């Protein structure tokens, strides 16, 4: 199974689109990729790391002090240029505003041929979307979710709502950080910052699979939107599928607005009951009905501890060609019964001989 995150969208609410949402996704034709040796300001391109709907990311080195960075360069946008440029500048400022180890550090910003770019911390790893084929153990998934909660707590305390949390925006590091962290939450360009004008006001900003109902209704965006998206992400990682899915974009949007999410127990029969209840509550249609992140973190930690206890109690399978554990539990009982019967027989014979 591979990542199937639908692209980030930005649809105007004030004018109903004449075409389905799929035809209105922001697919800006990218400029030709830059080859090794190309210069962007004081940075020299080494190689391309990846490309998305909004930008291409390169491994770049500073020509003076030799520092490596991930350089994110916007595609040449003929439309929505203001949103693209604003998103890049906001991403840099937002990362520094949060100041958390789970957010990639941004070193510099600038423009190249009229296109904005960011130079940020170069990280080695894969997105969670690319890790779906690895069948991550559930206790490890719970630890990833706990780390994401930790980042979101810091972001929300700084007045920042990510607004586009999804598998492809979470990087699973190849090597944990010194404090043991395995994840980085990326792409803060669509973030909502409390108390500031929202450049995406009037737009449905997010990703179809993860978008919260209030984002579709055009309501004010609060941190509860991230809680909803985190639940969708948890469904995908823990249960193998999102709570809502449809080949029709419009039907998928309607499910977010009206449909009840399926019980996690349908896919995970032994899921801890409090975790099941919490995941369902995180998908509440009204933001006020969703649990707070500290409570979610506590439930995730408790579920992780329960899984650890189950593993310790699980009986190991016997190696091939050797009697199983059940043999050792039943066979002594059978031997004891035979010995007791033999003792009774001997006692009876002795009584007959002495008579």
NORFENCOR-V604137 format. One record per residue. SS is DSSP state (a for helix, b for strand, c for the rest). BURIAL is # if it has 16 or more other ideal C-beta (glycine too) atoms within 10 Angstrom, else .. D_LAST is the distance of its C-alpha to the last C-alpha in Angstrom with 1 decimal. Layout:
ss: <SS/SS>
burial: <BURIAL/BURIAL>
d_last: <D_LAST/D_LAST>
This chain:
ss: <c/c/c/c/c/c/c/b/b/b/b/b/c/c/c/c/c/c/c/c/a/a/a/a/c/c/c/c/c/c/c/c/c/c/c/c/c/c/b/b/c/c/b/b/b/b/b/b/b/b/b/c/c/c/b/b/b/b/b/b/b/b/c/c/c/c/c/b/b/b/b/b/b/b/c/c/c/c/c/c/a/a/a/a/a/a/a/a/a/a/a/a/a/a/a/a/a/a/c/c/c/c/b/c/c/b/b/b/b/b/b/b/c/c/b/b/b/b/b/b/c/c/c/c/b/b/b/a/a/a/a/a/a/a/c/c/c/a/a/a/a/a/a/a/a/a/a/a/a/a/a/a/a/a/a/a/a/c/c/b/b/c/c/c/c/c/a/a/a/b/b/b/b/c/c/c/c/c/c/c/c/c/b/b/b/c/c/c/c/c/c/b/b/c/c/c/c/c/c/c/c/c/b/b/b/b/b/c/c/c/c/c/a/a/a/a/a/c/c/c/c/c/c/a/a/a/a/a/a/a/a/a/a/a/a/a/a/a/a/c/c/c/c/c/c/c/c/c/a/a/a/a/a/a/a/a/a/a/c/c/c/c/c/a/a/a/c/c/c/c/c/c/a/a/a/a/a/a/a/a/a/a/c/c/c/c/a/a/a/c/c/c/a/a/a/a/a/a/a/a/a/a/a/a/a/a/a/a/a/a/a/a/a/c/c/c/c/c/c/c/c/c/c/c/a/a/a/a/a/a/a/a/a/a/a/a/a/a/a/a/a/a/a/a/a/a/a/a/a/a/a/a/a/a/c>
burial: <././././#/#/./#/#/#/#/./././././././././#/./././#/#/./#/./#/./././#/./././././#/#/./#/#/#/././././././././#/#/#/#/#/./#/#/#/././././././#/#/#/#/#/#/#/./#/./././././#/#/#/#/#/#/./#/#/#/#/#/#/./#/#/./#/#/#/#/#/./#/#/./#/#/./#/././#/#/#/#/#/#/./#/#/./#/./#/#/#/./#/#/./././#/./#/././#/#/#/#/#/#/#/#/#/#/#/#/#/#/#/#/./#/#/#/#/#/#/#/#/#/#/#/#/#/#/#/././././././././#/#/#/#/#/#/#/#/#/#/#/#/#/././././#/#/#/././#/#/#/#/#/#/#/#/#/#/#/#/#/#/././././#/#/#/#/#/#/#/#/#/#/#/#/#/#/#/#/#/#/#/././#/#/#/././././#/././#/#/./#/#/././././#/././#/././././././#/#/././#/#/./#/#/#/#/#/#/#/#/./#/././#/#/./#/././#/#/#/#/#/././#/#/./#/#/./././././././././././././././././././././././././././././././././././././././././././././././.>
d_last: <81.6/84.8/86.8/88.6/90.4/93.5/96.6/98.0/100.4/103.3/104.7/107.4/106.4/109.9/110.9/108.3/108.0/109.4/106.7/102.9/101.5/100.6/104.4/105.3/103.0/104.9/105.0/108.0/109.0/108.2/110.8/110.3/107.7/108.9/108.3/107.4/110.3/111.7/112.8/112.1/113.9/112.6/109.5/109.1/106.8/104.1/102.3/101.3/97.9/97.9/100.0/99.6/101.7/103.6/103.8/103.0/101.2/102.1/100.9/104.1/105.1/107.8/110.7/111.4/108.1/105.8/103.3/101.4/101.0/100.1/103.5/103.4/106.6/107.5/108.5/112.2/112.2/115.0/113.4/111.5/112.9/113.0/109.3/108.4/110.4/109.3/105.6/106.0/107.7/105.1/102.2/103.6/104.3/101.0/98.9/100.7/100.4/96.6/96.2/92.5/90.6/89.5/93.1/95.1/98.0/101.5/104.0/107.2/108.9/112.1/113.7/114.4/116.9/116.7/112.9/110.7/108.1/105.4/104.2/100.6/97.6/96.4/92.7/90.4/87.9/87.5/87.8/84.7/86.0/85.9/82.3/80.8/79.7/77.6/75.0/74.9/71.6/71.6/71.0/74.1/76.0/75.2/76.5/79.7/80.1/79.7/82.4/84.7/84.1/85.1/88.4/89.1/88.6/91.2/93.5/93.3/93.9/97.1/98.1/97.4/95.7/95.0/95.4/94.4/90.8/89.1/87.0/90.1/91.4/88.3/88.1/84.8/85.7/84.6/84.1/83.2/85.7/85.0/83.5/81.1/83.1/82.7/85.3/89.0/90.5/93.8/96.8/98.1/101.4/100.7/99.4/100.5/101.8/101.9/105.4/107.2/108.9/106.6/108.4/106.0/106.8/107.1/105.0/101.4/100.3/96.9/94.7/93.8/90.0/89.8/92.8/92.0/93.3/95.8/97.4/98.0/99.3/101.8/100.4/100.5/98.2/95.7/92.8/90.6/91.9/90.1/86.9/87.2/87.9/85.0/82.6/84.0/83.5/79.9/79.2/80.5/78.5/75.2/75.2/77.3/80.1/82.6/82.2/85.3/86.8/89.2/91.6/94.3/95.6/96.8/93.4/91.7/94.1/93.4/89.6/90.2/92.2/90.1/86.7/83.4/81.5/78.2/75.0/73.9/70.3/71.4/71.7/69.3/66.3/64.7/68.0/67.6/68.8/71.3/72.9/73.2/74.8/77.2/78.3/79.1/81.0/83.0/84.3/85.6/89.0/90.6/90.8/90.0/86.6/85.4/83.3/84.8/84.1/82.2/79.7/79.4/78.8/76.0/74.3/74.7/73.3/70.3/69.7/69.9/67.3/65.0/65.4/64.6/61.4/60.4/61.0/58.8/55.9/56.2/53.5/54.9/54.4/52.3/54.3/54.5/51.8/49.3/46.5/47.8/46.8/44.9/42.5/41.6/41.0/38.7/36.9/35.0/33.7/32.4/30.8/29.1/27.7/26.3/24.7/23.1/21.7/20.4/18.7/16.8/15.8/14.5/12.6/10.9/10.0/8.6/6.2/5.3/5.5/3.8/0.0>
